[in-house]
């Protein structure tokens, strides 16, 4: 980027080319983390494609519109190769990554078997855990004998340094893949790094385990991304610390399920100036998600994160003539499932259109739209259960029927 190629030369940054291997540290080695690891190993062996990966599959236009060239993002942006990733992490259960992946049931067993050796080598380190923040889990694979939360942070820093030494990685990132913690609000202990570190030493109850991980990562010079909706790295103290140490921080939930659907459908409703009367969602969650989110306070973190997306997209203050209940439209009900599969149902109501969606995964979604007064249409990118085979779920899907 230069003054000749950009209208914003002040944003110019020199990004060093990646060299050596990249350590990926994952607090929480459950379904999300083990699916990531298994996917990377399968792709590296040529047994799978990186479907859903923006950096690996998305192309961007280079050159003039009259003479375009389309290059993969990974070939333009200096990113690490998937073959250069080295994984490690923590969990409150001692199962290896392979055992955890089998228990999660996300990756088909025949594919897991082909990367069993790689996954079996990755065993979690004892975790920092406080059941007051995740009430429905109670693992025994946790750090003990530590008097203060600062001691816990320092223990995590030792884990990070030990991983660096053993694996020989040249740089490291940390991605929070742990369970959703209870909803909390920023308080005085979160305001500055001085009050935060004093709180660590005094075992302030307002400092959650995820904040301890974030603090340890930043102090170790490790970039940190938050994949959960709770208060974590977005507190002023940790933002100040990250800025002072020049460590990148990012994230507020992965948003790959119900929230993804909102970010796809809501912009279309706004573009047509239809507004939104209500958005009501039901999540049927397998794995530990359902178990954790059975707790009302943990679910509250998720609910607020999902609801805020609609307000930011639809901007009710700028469009007062459109239906106004969008600010309270996200009613998300969570139910536990008896299987590891996840499912969701979404119903929306707008001034001109109604829509309903029933989905089993991000890649297998059926959506029904119908106009109230004239006609109905139906579109789905897969079928549900008795129709043609779905490319994601081998048992296939059943299409949703049209309704006037």
C-alpha positions in Angstrom: 0.0 0.0 0.0 1.3 3.5 -0.9 0.0 7.0 -1.5 -0.5 6.0 -5.2 -2.5 2.9 -4.4 -4.5 4.0 -1.3 -6.6 6.9 -0.3 -5.5 6.3 3.3 -1.7 6.2 3.4 -1.7 6.8 7.2 -3.0 3.2 7.5 0.1 1.8 5.9 1.8 -0.9 8.0 4.8 -3.0 7.2 3.8 -6.6 7.9 6.7 -9.0 8.2 6.7 -12.2 6.2 6.0 -15.2 8.3 8.9 -17.4 9.1 9.3 -20.6 11.1 6.4 -22.3 12.8 3.3 -20.7 14.5 2.1 -22.0 17.9 -1.6 -22.0 18.4 -2.6 -22.2 22.0 -6.2 -23.1 22.8 -7.8 -22.7 26.3 -10.6 -25.2 26.1 -9.9 -28.3 24.0 -13.5 -29.4 23.3 -15.5 -29.6 20.1 -14.4 -26.3 18.6 -10.6 -26.7 19.3 -10.4 -30.3 18.2 -12.4 -29.8 15.1 -9.9 -27.0 14.2 -7.0 -29.3 14.8 -8.4 -32.2 13.0 -9.3 -30.0 10.0 -5.8 -28.6 9.7 -4.2 -32.1 9.8 -6.7 -33.5 7.3 -6.1 -30.6 4.9 -2.4 -30.9 5.3 -2.7 -34.6 4.3 -4.8 -33.8 1.3 -7.9 -35.5 2.8 -10.1 -32.5 3.1 -10.6 -29.0 1.7 -10.6 -25.8 3.8 -14.3 -25.2 3.2 -15.4 -22.2 5.3 -11.9 -20.7 5.5 -11.8 -17.1 4.3 -8.1 -16.9 4.1 -7.6 -20.3 2.4 -10.4 -20.2 -0.2 -11.6 -16.6 -0.8 -10.2 -14.7 -3.7 -9.8 -10.9 -4.0 -9.7 -8.8 -7.1 -6.3 -7.3 -8.0 -5.8 -4.7 -10.8 -8.3 -2.6 -12.7 -11.9 -3.7 -13.1 -11.4 -3.8 -16.8 -8.4 -6.2 -16.4 -9.0 -8.1 -13.1 -6.9 -10.7 -11.6 -8.3 -12.8 -8.7 -5.8 -14.1 -6.2 -6.3 -16.1 -3.0 -6.1 -14.0 0.1 -3.4 -16.4 1.5 -1.2 -15.6 -1.6 -1.5 -11.9 -1.1 -1.4 -11.4 2.7 1.7 -12.8 4.5 0.1 -15.6 6.5 1.5 -18.7 8.0 0.9 -21.9 6.0 -1.3 -24.5 7.6 1.6 -26.9 7.6 3.4 -24.5 9.9 0.9 -24.7 12.8 1.7 -26.3 16.1 -1.1 -26.8 18.6 -1.2 -26.9 22.4 -3.8 -26.0 25.0 -5.5 -26.4 28.4 -8.7 -28.2 29.5 -10.4 -29.2 32.7 -10.7 -32.7 31.4 -7.5 -34.8 30.8 -8.7 -36.4 27.5 -6.3 -36.1 24.5 -7.3 -34.1 21.5 -8.3 -37.4 19.7 -10.4 -38.6 22.6 -12.1 -35.2 22.9 -12.8 -35.1 19.2 -14.3 -38.6 19.3 -16.5 -37.6 22.2 -17.6 -34.3 20.4 -18.8 -36.3 17.4 -18.3 -33.4 15.0 -15.7 -34.9 12.6 -16.8 -38.3 11.1 -15.0 -41.3 12.7 -13.5 -42.4 9.4 -11.8 -39.1 9.0 -10.6 -38.8 12.6 -9.0 -42.2 12.3 -6.7 -40.8 9.6 -5.3 -38.1 11.9 -5.5 -40.1 15.1 -1.7 -40.2 15.7 -1.4 -36.4 15.4 -4.4 -35.7 17.7 -3.4 -38.3 20.2 -0.1 -36.6 20.8 -1.8 -33.4 22.0 -2.7 -33.7 25.7 -4.1 -30.7 27.5 -2.3 -29.0 30.4 -4.1 -28.5 33.7 -6.5 -25.5 33.3 -7.2 -22.4 35.3 -10.9 -22.9 36.3 -13.4 -21.3 38.6 -16.8 -23.1 38.8 -18.4 -19.8 39.8 -18.0 -18.7 36.2 -19.1 -22.0 34.5 -21.5 -23.6 37.0 -22.5 -26.7 35.0 -19.0 -28.1 34.5 -16.7 -29.5 37.1 -13.5 -31.0 35.7 -10.7 -32.3 37.8 -7.8 -31.5 35.5 -7.1 -28.1 37.0 -4.2 -26.2 38.5 -3.9 -26.7 42.2 -1.8 -25.3 45.1 -1.9 -21.7 43.8 -2.8 -19.1 46.4 -3.8 -16.2 44.2 -5.0 -15.5 40.7 -1.7 -13.8 40.0 -0.1 -17.2 40.8 -2.4 -18.8 38.2 -1.5 -16.2 35.6 2.2 -16.9 36.2 1.6 -20.6 35.9 0.0 -20.1 32.5 3.0 -18.0 31.5 5.3 -20.9 32.4 3.1 -23.2 30.3 3.5 -20.8 27.4 7.2 -20.6 27.7 7.6 -24.3 28.1 5.5 -24.9 24.9 7.7 -22.5 23.0 10.9 -24.2 24.2 9.6 -27.8 23.4 8.0 -27.0 20.0 10.5 -24.5 18.8 7.8 -22.2 17.4 9.0 -18.7 16.3 5.7 -16.9 17.3 2.5 -17.8 19.1 -1.2 -16.9 19.2 -3.9 -17.8 21.7 -7.6 -18.4 20.8 -10.1 -18.8 23.6 -12.2 -21.9 22.8 -13.5 -22.5 26.3 -17.0 -22.5 27.5 -19.2 -19.4 27.8 -18.8 -17.8 31.3 -21.5 -16.1 33.2 -22.5 -12.6 32.2 -20.7 -9.8 34.0 -20.2 -6.1 33.8 -17.0 -4.0 33.9 -16.2 -2.7 37.5 -13.4 -0.8 39.1 -10.9 -3.7 39.1 -11.1 -3.8 35.3 -10.4 -0.1 34.7 -6.6 0.1 34.7 -3.7 -2.4 34.6 -2.7 -1.3 38.1 -6.2 -2.1 39.6 -6.3 -5.3 37.6 -3.0 -6.6 38.8 -3.9 -5.7 42.4 -7.1 -7.6 41.9 -5.1 -10.7 40.7 -3.0 -10.6 43.8 -6.1 -10.1 46.0 -8.2 -12.8 44.3 -10.8 -10.3 43.1 -14.0 -12.3 42.3 -14.7 -10.0 39.3 -11.6 -11.4 37.5 -12.7 -14.5 35.5 -10.5 -17.4 34.4 -10.7 -16.2 30.8 -9.3 -12.8 31.8 -6.4 -14.6 33.5 -5.6 -16.4 30.3 -5.8 -13.1 28.3 -3.5 -11.4 30.8 -1.0 -14.2 30.7 -1.0 -14.2 26.9 -0.5 -10.4 26.6 2.3 -10.4 29.2 4.0 -13.2 27.2 3.7 -11.3 24.0 1.1 -13.7 22.6 -1.7 -12.3 20.4 -5.1 -13.1 21.9 -8.5 -13.7 20.2 -11.7 -14.2 22.2 -14.1 -16.8 20.7 -16.7 -16.4 23.4 -19.3 -13.7 24.2 -18.5 -12.9 27.8 -16.6 -9.9 29.2 -12.9 -10.7 28.7 -10.2 -9.0 26.7 -12.5 -6.0 26.0 -11.9 -4.5 29.5 -9.9 -1.2 29.7 -7.1 -2.8 31.8 -6.3 -5.5 29.2 -6.7 -3.1 26.3 -4.2 -0.8 27.9 -1.8 -3.6 28.6 -2.1 -4.8 25.0 -1.4 -1.3 23.6 1.5 -0.8 25.9 3.1 -4.1 24.9 2.2 -3.9 21.2 0.2 -7.2 21.4 -2.8 -7.7 19.1 -6.1 -8.6 20.7 -9.4 -9.3 19.0 -12.8 -11.0 19.2 -16.1 -11.2 20.9 -17.6 -14.7 20.1 -17.0 -16.7 17.0 -20.6 -16.0 15.8 -20.8 -18.9 13.4 -24.4 -20.1 14.1 -27.5 -18.1 14.8 -25.6 -14.9 14.8 -24.2 -15.7 11.3 -27.7 -16.1 10.1 -28.6 -12.7 11.5 -25.7 -11.0 9.7 -26.9 -12.5 6.4 -30.6 -11.9 6.6 -30.8 -8.6 8.6 -28.8 -6.6 6.0 -31.2 -7.7 3.3 -34.2 -6.5 5.4 -32.5 -3.2 6.0 -31.6 -2.8 2.4 -35.3 -3.1 1.4 -36.3 -0.8 4.3 -38.6 -3.4 5.7 -37.7 -3.2 9.4 -38.1 -6.0 11.8 -40.9 -6.7 14.3 -39.3 -9.6 16.0 -36.6 -12.3 15.8 -37.0 -15.4 17.9 -34.5 -18.2 18.0 -34.2 -21.6 19.6 -30.9 -23.4 19.8 -30.7 -27.1 20.5 -27.2 -27.6 21.5 -25.2 -30.8 21.8 -21.7 -31.3 23.3 -20.9 -29.2 26.3 -22.6 -26.1 24.9 -26.0 -27.3 25.9 -24.8 -28.3 29.3 -23.1 -24.9 30.0 -25.8 -22.8 28.5 -28.4 -24.5 30.7 -27.3 -22.0 33.3 -29.2 -18.8 32.9 -26.2 -16.5 33.6 -24.0 -18.2 31.1 -26.8 -18.0 28.6 -27.2 -14.3 29.3 -23.7 -13.7 27.9 -24.7 -15.4 24.7 -28.1 -13.8 24.5 -26.8 -10.2 24.8 -24.1 -10.8 22.2 -26.6 -12.2 19.7 -29.2 -9.4 20.3 -26.6 -6.6 19.8 -26.0 -7.7 16.2 -29.5 -6.7 15.0 -29.3 -3.2 16.5 -25.9 -2.5 15.0 -27.2 -3.6 11.5 -30.7 -2.2 11.5 -29.9 1.2 13.3 -33.3 1.9 14.8 -32.3 5.4 15.8 -31.7 6.4 12.2 -34.9 4.8 10.9 -37.6 5.6 13.4 -40.5 4.9 10.9 -39.6 1.3 10.6 -40.9 -1.2 13.2 -39.3 -0.3 16.5 -39.3 -3.5 18.5 -36.0 -4.6 16.8 -34.2 -3.5 19.9 -35.8 -6.3 21.9 -36.3 -8.8 19.1 -33.7 -11.3 19.9 -35.4 -13.9 22.1 -33.0 -16.9 22.1 -34.1 -20.1 23.9 -31.5 -22.8 24.4 -32.3 -26.5 24.8 -29.9 -29.3 25.5 -29.7 -32.1 23.0 -29.1 -35.8 23.7 -26.7 -36.0 20.8 -23.5 -34.1 19.9 -25.3 -32.5 16.9 -26.4 -28.9 17.1 -29.6 -27.5 15.6 -31.4 -24.2 15.6 -34.7 -22.7 14.6 -35.2 -19.0 13.8 -38.5 -17.1 13.2 -38.5 -13.5 12.1 -41.3 -11.1 11.5 -41.0 -7.9 9.5 -43.4 -5.3 8.0 -43.4 -6.8 4.6 -42.0 -10.4 5.0 -41.9 -13.3 7.4 -39.2 -15.9 7.3 -38.3 -19.0 9.2 -35.1 -21.0 9.2 -34.2 -24.4 10.5 -30.6 -25.4 10.3 -28.3 -28.2 11.4 -25.0 -26.5 10.6 -23.6 -23.4 9.0 -23.2 -25.3 5.7 -26.6 -26.9 5.7 -29.3 -24.2 6.0 -32.9 -24.2 4.8 -34.7 -20.8 4.6 -38.3 -20.1 3.8 -39.6 -16.7 2.8 -43.1 -15.7 2.0 -44.8 -12.4 1.3 -47.9 -12.0 3.4 -50.4 -10.9 0.8 -49.4 -12.3 -2.6 -47.3 -15.4 -3.0 -44.8 -17.7 -1.5 -41.4 -19.0 -2.5 -39.0 -21.4 -0.9 -35.3 -21.7 -1.3 -32.8 -24.0 0.4 -29.2 -24.9 -0.2 -29.7 -28.4 0.9 -32.5 -30.8 1.9 -33.5 -32.0 5.3 -34.0 -35.7 5.9 -35.8 -37.6 3.2 -34.5 -35.8 0.1 -31.2 -35.8 -1.8 -28.1 -36.3 0.2 -26.7 -33.3 2.0 -23.0 -32.8 1.4 -22.4 -32.1 5.2 -24.6 -34.7 6.9 -24.5 -38.1 5.3 -28.0 -39.0 6.4 -29.4 -36.3 4.3 -32.0 -33.6 5.1 -35.7 -32.9 4.6 -36.7 -29.8 2.7 -39.1 -27.3 4.3 -42.3 -27.1 2.4 -43.9 -23.9 1.0 -46.7 -22.1 2.9 -48.8 -19.3 1.8 
